[in-house]
């Protein structure tokens, strides 16, 4: 009897060790039920040890269960930090292959940033049950050599470019660029296709078509991401968006620990909504007029002013007016929303940032992108707004504060003024959309 009890206890302990692959919270909720199932199966088959299939399943499912919103959030923050450091390296004029700093910049932009972005996306999808654990881990494993080869291909191309510029025979490493690039693209395609195929399994799409769609999505994504993520602007934009997405959706999924007191309805009555709609449409229409004036001055300013403004001055003034149009569109968008200090505060800060850009360009005739102090000044309000939106209703969460501050700093130091100028000519289109499309269907 004692030997039988000892054997049973040892078997239970060995099976319980399998559960260590799962996170502690999962074990507390489901561990005993899974352990009982495993022990019943072992007893029925007269086994004293887990089978190989049980060990593999525990490894895959346990590690997969650890890919939750917290992992997604921190992976997104690491990707953003890597993109910001790479952007600093590029913008400070790092020369390819000249020193360790330049090589590090390449690895950060082409390897570290995309891998952690994939980790964040995979963890986000896994936490919502969109993909299974096996697909998540396999995709991440395939992506490791893929991003490594992508970085090597980038360095190989740089070495070949330098050799051609110096008119010397390229090295074997330089001539390997096509093969390195092709291998990196192939592994990137497979990594994304695995995720896409797992997502499509829950649909009614036929098997062969699912595979074709997944491979096509993987191939296109691998090419587009390899091109965009090497540009400092787009890598920082993408990672900031990923941080914001993970922060906001994690907040929405978090269960309430205590009953929430019902709040008075913030939906305005029909008469008030109609008034807001009219006011928003009128304000947005003003933004459209300002934007059209911006287009005209930017492109035919010398003609309109009979030569009083040259081409450069006209472009500055036109960009400034387009930025003002964007600020007006933001105000019009916020008017019809329920009263919220967070919404109005963040919208006001974003609008202020656009107006500061407009003043710097049109009145002071400065180039914020090329002057660090001006760039920080015009971007700081939008950076604060980003932090405000990320923190949201959880000001007691230290992790959200860390993410919010990191995103705000990344935007303020590396992106804000540059993004405003890049998107300046899209601002009147946004104002037009607000005036004509959104509030025409507003109910």
C-alpha positions, 0 to 999 in steps of 0.5 A: 500500500505504501509503495502504491501510494509513493508511486502515485505521488511520484507520478502526480508530481511528474505530471504536475511539473508539466504544468509549469509551462503554463503561467501561474494565473492559468494554473490557479484557474485550470491546473487541477482540472488538467492535472486530473485529466492527465492522471486519469489517462495515465492510470487508464493506460497503466503509465507512470510518465507523460507521453511525448505528445503530452510533453510537447502539448504542455510546452506549446500550449503553456508557452502560448498561454504566456503570450498575453496582453502584457507580453504584447504591450512590453514587446510593442514598447521594446519595438518602439524603443529600438525604432527610436534608437535606430532613427537617432542613428540614421538622423545623426548621420551614421555611415554604413559599415564605418563603425559598430554604431552604424552596424548596430543601427542596421540591426535595430531597424531591420532585425530587432524592431520587426521581430518585436513588432511580430511578437507584439502582434502575435501575442495580441492575436493569441490573447484574443484567440485569433490564432493557436499557440502552435502557430504563434510559436512557429511564426516567431521561431521562423522570424528569428533567422528571417530578420537576421538574414534581412539585417545581413542582406542590408549590410551586404548591399551597403558593402556592395554599394561602397565597393562600387563607389570606390570602384573595387572588386566586391567581397564575397559577402557583398555579392551574396546580397541577392541570396540573403535578401531572397532567403530573408523574404522567404522566411518573412513570408512563411512567418506571416503566412503561418499567422494568416493561415491560423486566423483563416481556419475559423472561416469558411474559406476553402483550404486551398484558397486559405493557403493561397491567401495566407502565402500572398499576404505573407509575401506582400507583408514581408516586402512592404515591411522590409521597405517601410521599417528601414525608414526612420519615420515609418518605423517610429509611426508603426511602433507608436501605433502598435503601442497605442493599439495594445494599450487601448485594447488591453484596457477594454479587455480588463475585467472590472474588479468591482461593480461600477456605479452607473453613470448618467447617460452622456448621449445628448438629446436629438435637438442637441445632437442636431445643433452639434452636427450643424456646428461641426459641419460649419467649422469643418467647412471653414477648415475645407476653405482654409485647406483649399487656400493652402493648396492654391498658395502652395502650388500657384502662390507666385501667380496669385500674388503677382510675384510677391511670394516666390516658390519657397515662400508660397510652399511655406505659407500653403503648408501652414494653412493646410496645418491650420485646416487640420487643427480645425478638422480636429475641433469639428470632429470632437464637437459631436462627441460626448463631453469628455475631458480626456477627449477634449483635452487630447484633441485640443493638444493635437490641434495646438501642435498643428497650429504651432507647426503652422506658426513655425512654418508660415509666420516664423519661417522656420524648418522645425524638422531641422531645428531640434528646439523648435521640433520639440516645442511644436511636438510636445502638446501632441506628445502629451495628448498621446500619453493622456490617451494611453493612460486613459482611465488607469492612472494607477497603472505604472506599466501604462505610465511607462508606455505612455511616457515612452510613446510621448517621448518617441513622438516628441523627439523623433516624429511630431514635427516631421509627421505634421509636415509629411501629412500637411497636404492630407489635412484639408482632405480630412476636413472635407471628410469631416464636413461631408461624410461623417456628419451627413450620416451622423445620428 
